[in-house]
Every structure is written in C-alpha cells, then in structure tokens.
Amino acid sequence: MERVLRLTTFEDDQYAAEYLAYWLSRPPSERIAEVERLRREYMLAIRGVSPDDYPERLRGPLLLIERE
C-alpha cells in the first residue's frame, strides 16, 4: 500500500474547517475530556504504557516560591 500525503490549509480543506468549527462549539469541559481520551490512547498505543499505570493528571509544581 502506498502512503499518500497531501498538504493543505484549514481554508482549503472543508472537512478540517468543519471539524475545527465543531470542536470550537463544544464546551471547555468536553474539549478537555477529549484531550484526556487522546492522551490515554497515545500512552497505550504509542508508548505501550497502560493508562492505569500512568498518572491521571500532569504533575503540579514541586516547589512554589512567592515573590514580592
């Protein structure tokens, strides 16, 4: 099977424009949930790490320094 690569812009590609419009119309909580789903899928498929073995969230700051 031959791989086909096509370069385009959002303005030129109607599907991409509709896809972008869809996600921009969704509430922030739904967008974040989708990013989390994609992160878990990536960890399992690409990195070979079970999502259950990986932290649910990114780490917060290790040290908080207050400045004047």
PDB file of N, CA, C and O in Angstrom, chain B, residues numbered from 101:
ATOM      1  N   MET B 101       0.848  -1.170   0.000  1.00  0.00           N
ATOM      2  CA  MET B 101       0.000   0.000   0.000  1.00  0.00           C
ATOM      3  C   MET B 101       0.899   1.240   0.000  1.00  0.00           C
ATOM      4  O   MET B 101       1.853   1.331   0.773  1.00  0.00           O
ATOM      5  N   GLU B 102       0.583   2.172  -0.863  1.00  0.00           N
ATOM      6  CA  GLU B 102       1.382   3.383  -0.985  1.00  0.00           C
ATOM      7  C   GLU B 102       0.806   4.468  -0.075  1.00  0.00           C
ATOM      8  O   GLU B 102      -0.403   4.697  -0.040  1.00  0.00           O
ATOM      9  N   ARG B 103       1.689   5.116   0.649  1.00  0.00           N
ATOM     10  CA  ARG B 103       1.264   6.196   1.536  1.00  0.00           C
ATOM     11  C   ARG B 103       1.091   7.472   0.726  1.00  0.00           C
ATOM     12  O   ARG B 103       1.934   7.810  -0.105  1.00  0.00           O
ATOM     13  N   VAL B 104      -0.011   8.178   0.973  1.00  0.00           N
ATOM     14  CA  VAL B 104      -0.301   9.424   0.267  1.00  0.00           C
ATOM     15  C   VAL B 104      -0.313  10.553   1.279  1.00  0.00           C
ATOM     16  O   VAL B 104      -0.985  10.462   2.306  1.00  0.00           O
ATOM     17  N   LEU B 105       0.413  11.597   1.003  1.00  0.00           N
ATOM     18  CA  LEU B 105       0.482  12.754   1.869  1.00  0.00           C
ATOM     19  C   LEU B 105       0.019  13.968   1.082  1.00  0.00           C
ATOM     20  O   LEU B 105       0.497  14.233  -0.021  1.00  0.00           O
ATOM     21  N   ARG B 106      -0.917  14.698   1.668  1.00  0.00           N
ATOM     22  CA  ARG B 106      -1.451  15.872   0.988  1.00  0.00           C
ATOM     23  C   ARG B 106      -1.335  17.060   1.932  1.00  0.00           C
ATOM     24  O   ARG B 106      -1.842  17.006   3.053  1.00  0.00           O
ATOM     25  N   LEU B 107      -0.689  18.114   1.507  1.00  0.00           N
ATOM     26  CA  LEU B 107      -0.563  19.322   2.299  1.00  0.00           C
ATOM     27  C   LEU B 107      -1.698  20.273   1.949  1.00  0.00           C
ATOM     28  O   LEU B 107      -2.028  20.464   0.779  1.00  0.00           O
ATOM     29  N   THR B 108      -2.285  20.862   2.973  1.00  0.00           N
ATOM     30  CA  THR B 108      -3.394  21.773   2.755  1.00  0.00           C
ATOM     31  C   THR B 108      -3.460  22.774   3.904  1.00  0.00           C
ATOM     32  O   THR B 108      -2.679  22.681   4.851  1.00  0.00           O
ATOM     33  N   THR B 109      -4.367  23.710   3.830  1.00  0.00           N
ATOM     34  CA  THR B 109      -4.607  24.658   4.916  1.00  0.00           C
ATOM     35  C   THR B 109      -6.033  24.488   5.376  1.00  0.00           C
ATOM     36  O   THR B 109      -6.841  23.867   4.686  1.00  0.00           O
ATOM     37  N   PHE B 110      -6.355  25.035   6.540  1.00  0.00           N
ATOM     38  CA  PHE B 110      -7.725  24.945   7.029  1.00  0.00           C
ATOM     39  C   PHE B 110      -8.704  25.621   6.059  1.00  0.00           C
ATOM     40  O   PHE B 110      -9.836  25.164   5.895  1.00  0.00           O
ATOM     41  N   GLU B 111      -8.268  26.693   5.429  1.00  0.00           N
ATOM     42  CA  GLU B 111      -9.144  27.391   4.497  1.00  0.00           C
ATOM     43  C   GLU B 111      -9.455  26.531   3.276  1.00  0.00           C
ATOM     44  O   GLU B 111     -10.558  26.591   2.732  1.00  0.00           O
ATOM     45  N   ASP B 112      -8.485  25.736   2.850  1.00  0.00           N
ATOM     46  CA  ASP B 112      -8.655  24.909   1.659  1.00  0.00           C
ATOM     47  C   ASP B 112      -9.395  23.606   1.930  1.00  0.00           C
ATOM     48  O   ASP B 112     -10.011  23.044   1.025  1.00  0.00           O
ATOM     49  N   ASP B 113      -9.344  23.139   3.120  1.00  0.00           N
ATOM     50  CA  ASP B 113      -9.901  21.831   3.423  1.00  0.00           C
ATOM     51  C   ASP B 113     -11.218  21.985   4.180  1.00  0.00           C
ATOM     52  O   ASP B 113     -11.211  22.304   5.369  1.00  0.00           O
ATOM     53  N   GLN B 114     -12.329  21.766   3.516  1.00  0.00           N
ATOM     54  CA  GLN B 114     -13.652  21.963   4.116  1.00  0.00           C
ATOM     55  C   GLN B 114     -13.862  21.033   5.312  1.00  0.00           C
ATOM     56  O   GLN B 114     -14.437  21.447   6.319  1.00  0.00           O
ATOM     57  N   TYR B 115     -13.411  19.804   5.216  1.00  0.00           N
ATOM     58  CA  TYR B 115     -13.578  18.859   6.321  1.00  0.00           C
ATOM     59  C   TYR B 115     -12.876  19.362   7.569  1.00  0.00           C
ATOM     60  O   TYR B 115     -13.441  19.323   8.662  1.00  0.00           O
ATOM     61  N   ALA B 116     -11.646  19.836   7.412  1.00  0.00           N
ATOM     62  CA  ALA B 116     -10.896  20.335   8.552  1.00  0.00           C
ATOM     63  C   ALA B 116     -11.577  21.565   9.139  1.00  0.00           C
ATOM     64  O   ALA B 116     -11.612  21.727  10.358  1.00  0.00           O
ATOM     65  N   ALA B 117     -12.110  22.417   8.303  1.00  0.00           N
ATOM     66  CA  ALA B 117     -12.813  23.604   8.784  1.00  0.00           C
ATOM     67  C   ALA B 117     -14.059  23.222   9.574  1.00  0.00           C
ATOM     68  O   ALA B 117     -14.350  23.823  10.609  1.00  0.00           O
ATOM     69  N   GLU B 118     -14.794  22.225   9.090  1.00  0.00           N
ATOM     70  CA  GLU B 118     -15.985  21.765   9.816  1.00  0.00           C
ATOM     71  C   GLU B 118     -15.592  21.103  11.136  1.00  0.00           C
ATOM     72  O   GLU B 118     -16.262  21.292  12.151  1.00  0.00           O
ATOM     73  N   TYR B 119     -14.520  20.338  11.121  1.00  0.00           N
ATOM     74  CA  TYR B 119     -14.028  19.671  12.322  1.00  0.00           C
ATOM     75  C   TYR B 119     -13.618  20.706  13.363  1.00  0.00           C
ATOM     76  O   TYR B 119     -13.958  20.579  14.539  1.00  0.00           O
ATOM     77  N   LEU B 120     -12.892  21.720  12.933  1.00  0.00           N
ATOM     78  CA  LEU B 120     -12.483  22.790  13.836  1.00  0.00           C
ATOM     79  C   LEU B 120     -13.699  23.528  14.387  1.00  0.00           C
ATOM     80  O   LEU B 120     -13.758  23.804  15.585  1.00  0.00           O
ATOM     81  N   ALA B 121     -14.655  23.847  13.545  1.00  0.00           N
ATOM     82  CA  ALA B 121     -15.863  24.540  13.989  1.00  0.00           C
ATOM     83  C   ALA B 121     -16.625  23.708  15.024  1.00  0.00           C
ATOM     84  O   ALA B 121     -17.156  24.242  15.998  1.00  0.00           O
ATOM     85  N   TYR B 122     -16.668  22.398  14.797  1.00  0.00           N
ATOM     86  CA  TYR B 122     -17.348  21.520  15.758  1.00  0.00           C
ATOM     87  C   TYR B 122     -16.702  21.621  17.134  1.00  0.00           C
ATOM     88  O   TYR B 122     -17.390  21.830  18.132  1.00  0.00           O
ATOM     89  N   TRP B 123     -15.373  21.472  17.187  1.00  0.00           N
ATOM     90  CA  TRP B 123     -14.709  21.481  18.487  1.00  0.00           C
ATOM     91  C   TRP B 123     -14.742  22.855  19.141  1.00  0.00           C
ATOM     92  O   TRP B 123     -14.773  22.953  20.368  1.00  0.00           O
ATOM     93  N   LEU B 124     -14.736  23.906  18.349  1.00  0.00           N
ATOM     94  CA  LEU B 124     -14.852  25.244  18.935  1.00  0.00           C
ATOM     95  C   LEU B 124     -16.241  25.486  19.500  1.00  0.00           C
ATOM     96  O   LEU B 124     -16.419  26.347  20.361  1.00  0.00           O
ATOM     97  N   SER B 125     -17.229  24.732  19.022  1.00  0.00           N
ATOM     98  CA  SER B 125     -18.595  24.899  19.520  1.00  0.00           C
ATOM     99  C   SER B 125     -18.852  24.090  20.795  1.00  0.00           C
ATOM    100  O   SER B 125     -19.877  24.290  21.447  1.00  0.00           O
ATOM    101  N   ARG B 126     -17.957  23.195  21.156  1.00  0.00           N
ATOM    102  CA  ARG B 126     -18.136  22.340  22.323  1.00  0.00           C
ATOM    103  C   ARG B 126     -17.693  23.073  23.581  1.00  0.00           C
ATOM    104  O   ARG B 126     -16.815  23.933  23.512  1.00  0.00           O
ATOM    105  N   PRO B 127     -18.284  22.752  24.731  1.00  0.00           N
ATOM    106  CA  PRO B 127     -17.867  23.396  25.982  1.00  0.00           C
ATOM    107  C   PRO B 127     -16.446  22.971  26.371  1.00  0.00           C
ATOM    108  O   PRO B 127     -15.995  21.887  26.002  1.00  0.00           O
ATOM    109  N   PRO B 128     -15.753  23.825  27.111  1.00  0.00           N
ATOM    110  CA  PRO B 128     -14.370  23.510  27.505  1.00  0.00           C
ATOM    111  C   PRO B 128     -14.227  22.158  28.211  1.00  0.00           C
ATOM    112  O   PRO B 128     -13.238  21.457  27.995  1.00  0.00           O
ATOM    113  N   SER B 129     -15.180  21.787  29.037  1.00  0.00           N
ATOM    114  CA  SER B 129     -15.069  20.510  29.756  1.00  0.00           C
ATOM    115  C   SER B 129     -15.069  19.324  28.788  1.00  0.00           C
ATOM    116  O   SER B 129     -14.373  18.335  29.020  1.00  0.00           O
ATOM    117  N   GLU B 130     -15.838  19.419  27.716  1.00  0.00           N
ATOM    118  CA  GLU B 130     -15.866  18.349  26.727  1.00  0.00           C
ATOM    119  C   GLU B 130     -14.556  18.306  25.936  1.00  0.00           C
ATOM    120  O   GLU B 130     -14.067  17.227  25.602  1.00  0.00           O
ATOM    121  N   ARG B 131     -13.999  19.462  25.643  1.00  0.00           N
ATOM    122  CA  ARG B 131     -12.717  19.507  24.930  1.00  0.00           C
ATOM    123  C   ARG B 131     -11.608  18.893  25.776  1.00  0.00           C
ATOM    124  O   ARG B 131     -10.780  18.133  25.274  1.00  0.00           O
ATOM    125  N   ILE B 132     -11.601  19.227  27.056  1.00  0.00           N
ATOM    126  CA  ILE B 132     -10.587  18.671  27.952  1.00  0.00           C
ATOM    127  C   ILE B 132     -10.751  17.167  28.073  1.00  0.00           C
ATOM    128  O   ILE B 132      -9.758  16.440  28.087  1.00  0.00           O
ATOM    129  N   ALA B 133     -11.983  16.687  28.161  1.00  0.00           N
ATOM    130  CA  ALA B 133     -12.231  15.242  28.242  1.00  0.00           C
ATOM    131  C   ALA B 133     -11.706  14.539  26.988  1.00  0.00           C
ATOM    132  O   ALA B 133     -11.167  13.437  27.083  1.00  0.00           O
ATOM    133  N   GLU B 134     -11.856  15.153  25.833  1.00  0.00           N
ATOM    134  CA  GLU B 134     -11.363  14.553  24.594  1.00  0.00           C
ATOM    135  C   GLU B 134      -9.838  14.533  24.565  1.00  0.00           C
ATOM    136  O   GLU B 134      -9.242  13.559  24.105  1.00  0.00           O
ATOM    137  N   VAL B 135      -9.206  15.588  25.049  1.00  0.00           N
ATOM    138  CA  VAL B 135      -7.746  15.611  25.115  1.00  0.00           C
ATOM    139  C   VAL B 135      -7.258  14.501  26.045  1.00  0.00           C
ATOM    140  O   VAL B 135      -6.271  13.830  25.744  1.00  0.00           O
ATOM    141  N   GLU B 136      -7.933  14.306  27.156  1.00  0.00           N
ATOM    142  CA  GLU B 136      -7.564  13.240  28.085  1.00  0.00           C
ATOM    143  C   GLU B 136      -7.739  11.871  27.431  1.00  0.00           C
ATOM    144  O   GLU B 136      -6.893  10.994  27.605  1.00  0.00           O
ATOM    145  N   ARG B 137      -8.820  11.678  26.686  1.00  0.00           N
ATOM    146  CA  ARG B 137      -9.040  10.408  25.987  1.00  0.00           C
ATOM    147  C   ARG B 137      -7.916  10.150  24.979  1.00  0.00           C
ATOM    148  O   ARG B 137      -7.399   9.037  24.882  1.00  0.00           O
ATOM    149  N   LEU B 138      -7.548  11.194  24.233  1.00  0.00           N
ATOM    150  CA  LEU B 138      -6.471  11.057  23.257  1.00  0.00           C
ATOM    151  C   LEU B 138      -5.131  10.785  23.942  1.00  0.00           C
ATOM    152  O   LEU B 138      -4.324  10.010  23.429  1.00  0.00           O
ATOM    153  N   ARG B 139      -4.888  11.414  25.094  1.00  0.00           N
ATOM    154  CA  ARG B 139      -3.649  11.188  25.842  1.00  0.00           C
ATOM    155  C   ARG B 139      -3.556   9.730  26.285  1.00  0.00           C
ATOM    156  O   ARG B 139      -2.508   9.097  26.161  1.00  0.00           O
ATOM    157  N   ARG B 140      -4.673   9.207  26.806  1.00  0.00           N
ATOM    158  CA  ARG B 140      -4.687   7.818  27.264  1.00  0.00           C
ATOM    159  C   ARG B 140      -4.489   6.861  26.081  1.00  0.00           C
ATOM    160  O   ARG B 140      -3.779   5.863  26.198  1.00  0.00           O
ATOM    161  N   GLU B 141      -5.114   7.169  24.959  1.00  0.00           N
ATOM    162  CA  GLU B 141      -4.952   6.343  23.759  1.00  0.00           C
ATOM    163  C   GLU B 141      -3.496   6.361  23.297  1.00  0.00           C
ATOM    164  O   GLU B 141      -2.949   5.320  22.932  1.00  0.00           O
ATOM    165  N   TYR B 142      -2.873   7.525  23.311  1.00  0.00           N
ATOM    166  CA  TYR B 142      -1.475   7.663  22.921  1.00  0.00           C
ATOM    167  C   TYR B 142      -0.570   6.841  23.833  1.00  0.00           C
ATOM    168  O   TYR B 142       0.314   6.123  23.365  1.00  0.00           O
ATOM    169  N   MET B 143      -0.802   6.955  25.144  1.00  0.00           N
ATOM    170  CA  MET B 143       0.038   6.240  26.093  1.00  0.00           C
ATOM    171  C   MET B 143      -0.024   4.739  25.855  1.00  0.00           C
ATOM    172  O   MET B 143       0.994   4.052  25.953  1.00  0.00           O
ATOM    173  N   LEU B 144      -1.187   4.233  25.547  1.00  0.00           N
ATOM    174  CA  LEU B 144      -1.341   2.801  25.340  1.00  0.00           C
ATOM    175  C   LEU B 144      -0.788   2.357  23.985  1.00  0.00           C
ATOM    176  O   LEU B 144      -0.025   1.394  23.913  1.00  0.00           O
ATOM    177  N   ALA B 145      -1.166   3.047  22.925  1.00  0.00           N
ATOM    178  CA  ALA B 145      -0.811   2.616  21.574  1.00  0.00           C
ATOM    179  C   ALA B 145       0.638   2.930  21.204  1.00  0.00           C
ATOM    180  O   ALA B 145       1.328   2.075  20.649  1.00  0.00           O
ATOM    181  N   ILE B 146       1.097   4.109  21.495  1.00  0.00           N
ATOM    182  CA  ILE B 146       2.411   4.545  21.045  1.00  0.00           C
ATOM    183  C   ILE B 146       3.496   4.204  22.065  1.00  0.00           C
ATOM    184  O   ILE B 146       4.545   3.671  21.701  1.00  0.00           O
ATOM    185  N   ARG B 147       3.255   4.501  23.305  1.00  0.00           N
ATOM    186  CA  ARG B 147       4.267   4.302  24.331  1.00  0.00           C
ATOM    187  C   ARG B 147       4.219   2.919  24.949  1.00  0.00           C
ATOM    188  O   ARG B 147       5.175   2.508  25.607  1.00  0.00           O
ATOM    189  N   GLY B 148       3.120   2.187  24.753  1.00  0.00           N
ATOM    190  CA  GLY B 148       2.992   0.851  25.306  1.00  0.00           C
ATOM    191  C   GLY B 148       2.771   0.834  26.800  1.00  0.00           C
ATOM    192  O   GLY B 148       3.024  -0.179  27.452  1.00  0.00           O
ATOM    193  N   VAL B 149       2.300   1.948  27.358  1.00  0.00           N
ATOM    194  CA  VAL B 149       2.051   2.059  28.790  1.00  0.00           C
ATOM    195  C   VAL B 149       0.558   2.011  29.020  1.00  0.00           C
ATOM    196  O   VAL B 149      -0.202   2.729  28.370  1.00  0.00           O
ATOM    197  N   SER B 150       0.136   1.168  29.941  1.00  0.00           N
ATOM    198  CA  SER B 150      -1.281   1.113  30.275  1.00  0.00           C
ATOM    199  C   SER B 150      -1.694   2.432  30.918  1.00  0.00           C
ATOM    200  O   SER B 150      -0.977   2.938  31.781  1.00  0.00           O
ATOM    201  N   PRO B 151      -2.833   3.002  30.519  1.00  0.00           N
ATOM    202  CA  PRO B 151      -3.290   4.242  31.146  1.00  0.00           C
ATOM    203  C   PRO B 151      -3.456   4.112  32.654  1.00  0.00           C
ATOM    204  O   PRO B 151      -3.363   5.107  33.373  1.00  0.00           O
ATOM    205  N   ASP B 152      -3.702   2.890  33.143  1.00  0.00           N
ATOM    206  CA  ASP B 152      -3.869   2.686  34.580  1.00  0.00           C
ATOM    207  C   ASP B 152      -2.542   2.787  35.320  1.00  0.00           C
ATOM    208  O   ASP B 152      -2.518   3.026  36.528  1.00  0.00           O
ATOM    209  N   ASP B 153      -1.431   2.604  34.597  1.00  0.00           N
ATOM    210  CA  ASP B 153      -0.109   2.688  35.209  1.00  0.00           C
ATOM    211  C   ASP B 153       0.483   4.088  35.113  1.00  0.00           C
ATOM    212  O   ASP B 153       1.605   4.324  35.561  1.00  0.00           O
ATOM    213  N   TYR B 154      -0.249   4.991  34.545  1.00  0.00           N
ATOM    214  CA  TYR B 154       0.262   6.340  34.318  1.00  0.00           C
ATOM    215  C   TYR B 154      -0.616   7.332  35.082  1.00  0.00           C
ATOM    216  O   TYR B 154      -1.819   7.105  35.214  1.00  0.00           O
ATOM    217  N   PRO B 155      -0.046   8.418  35.585  1.00  0.00           N
ATOM    218  CA  PRO B 155      -0.848   9.375  36.347  1.00  0.00           C
ATOM    219  C   PRO B 155      -2.016   9.933  35.526  1.00  0.00           C
ATOM    220  O   PRO B 155      -1.901  10.158  34.321  1.00  0.00           O
ATOM    221  N   GLU B 156      -3.117  10.145  36.200  1.00  0.00           N
ATOM    222  CA  GLU B 156      -4.301  10.710  35.534  1.00  0.00           C
ATOM    223  C   GLU B 156      -4.057  12.148  35.093  1.00  0.00           C
ATOM    224  O   GLU B 156      -4.614  12.599  34.092  1.00  0.00           O
ATOM    225  N   ARG B 157      -3.237  12.854  35.831  1.00  0.00           N
ATOM    226  CA  ARG B 157      -3.035  14.263  35.549  1.00  0.00           C
ATOM    227  C   ARG B 157      -1.548  14.555  35.430  1.00  0.00           C
ATOM    228  O   ARG B 157      -0.701  13.754  35.825  1.00  0.00           O
ATOM    229  N   LEU B 158      -1.261  15.710  34.882  1.00  0.00           N
ATOM    230  CA  LEU B 158       0.107  16.186  34.885  1.00  0.00           C
ATOM    231  C   LEU B 158       0.469  16.614  36.303  1.00  0.00           C
ATOM    232  O   LEU B 158      -0.393  17.050  37.066  1.00  0.00           O
ATOM    233  N   ARG B 159       1.727  16.488  36.644  1.00  0.00           N
ATOM    234  CA  ARG B 159       2.157  16.906  37.971  1.00  0.00           C
ATOM    235  C   ARG B 159       2.030  18.401  38.130  1.00  0.00           C
ATOM    236  O   ARG B 159       2.203  19.162  37.177  1.00  0.00           O
ATOM    237  N   GLY B 160       1.727  18.813  39.343  1.00  0.00           N
ATOM    238  CA  GLY B 160       1.711  20.229  39.668  1.00  0.00           C
ATOM    239  C   GLY B 160       3.119  20.687  39.999  1.00  0.00           C
ATOM    240  O   GLY B 160       4.066  19.908  39.893  1.00  0.00           O
ATOM    241  N   PRO B 161       3.266  21.936  40.396  1.00  0.00           N
ATOM    242  CA  PRO B 161       4.601  22.431  40.737  1.00  0.00           C
ATOM    243  C   PRO B 161       5.157  21.693  41.960  1.00  0.00           C
ATOM    244  O   PRO B 161       4.421  21.391  42.900  1.00  0.00           O
ATOM    245  N   LEU B 162       6.436  21.415  41.936  1.00  0.00           N
ATOM    246  CA  LEU B 162       7.076  20.756  43.069  1.00  0.00           C
ATOM    247  C   LEU B 162       7.423  21.745  44.159  1.00  0.00           C
ATOM    248  O   LEU B 162       7.470  21.386  45.335  1.00  0.00           O
ATOM    249  N   LEU B 163       7.664  22.977  43.782  1.00  0.00           N
ATOM    250  CA  LEU B 163       8.035  23.993  44.748  1.00  0.00           C
ATOM    251  C   LEU B 163       7.378  25.300  44.319  1.00  0.00           C
ATOM    252  O   LEU B 163       7.499  25.719  43.167  1.00  0.00           O
ATOM    253  N   LEU B 164       6.690  25.930  45.245  1.00  0.00           N
ATOM    254  CA  LEU B 164       6.030  27.199  44.979  1.00  0.00           C
ATOM    255  C   LEU B 164       6.792  28.286  45.705  1.00  0.00           C
ATOM    256  O   LEU B 164       6.943  28.228  46.926  1.00  0.00           O
ATOM    257  N   ILE B 165       7.270  29.269  44.978  1.00  0.00           N
ATOM    258  CA  ILE B 165       8.041  30.366  45.566  1.00  0.00           C
ATOM    259  C   ILE B 165       7.227  31.646  45.412  1.00  0.00           C
ATOM    260  O   ILE B 165       6.836  32.025  44.308  1.00  0.00           O
ATOM    261  N   GLU B 166       6.979  32.305  46.546  1.00  0.00           N
ATOM    262  CA  GLU B 166       6.262  33.576  46.500  1.00  0.00           C
ATOM    263  C   GLU B 166       7.256  34.696  46.289  1.00  0.00           C
ATOM    264  O   GLU B 166       8.295  34.755  46.946  1.00  0.00           O
ATOM    265  N   ARG B 167       6.925  35.589  45.362  1.00  0.00           N
ATOM    266  CA  ARG B 167       7.799  36.723  45.068  1.00  0.00           C
ATOM    267  C   ARG B 167       7.108  37.993  45.507  1.00  0.00           C
ATOM    268  O   ARG B 167       5.880  38.087  45.517  1.00  0.00           O
ATOM    269  N   GLU B 168       7.918  38.964  45.869  1.00  0.00           N
ATOM    270  CA  GLU B 168       7.347  40.255  46.263  1.00  0.00           C
ATOM    271  C   GLU B 168       6.966  41.073  45.066  1.00  0.00           C
ATOM    272  O   GLU B 168       6.469  42.189  45.214  1.00  0.00           O
TER     273      GLU B 168
END
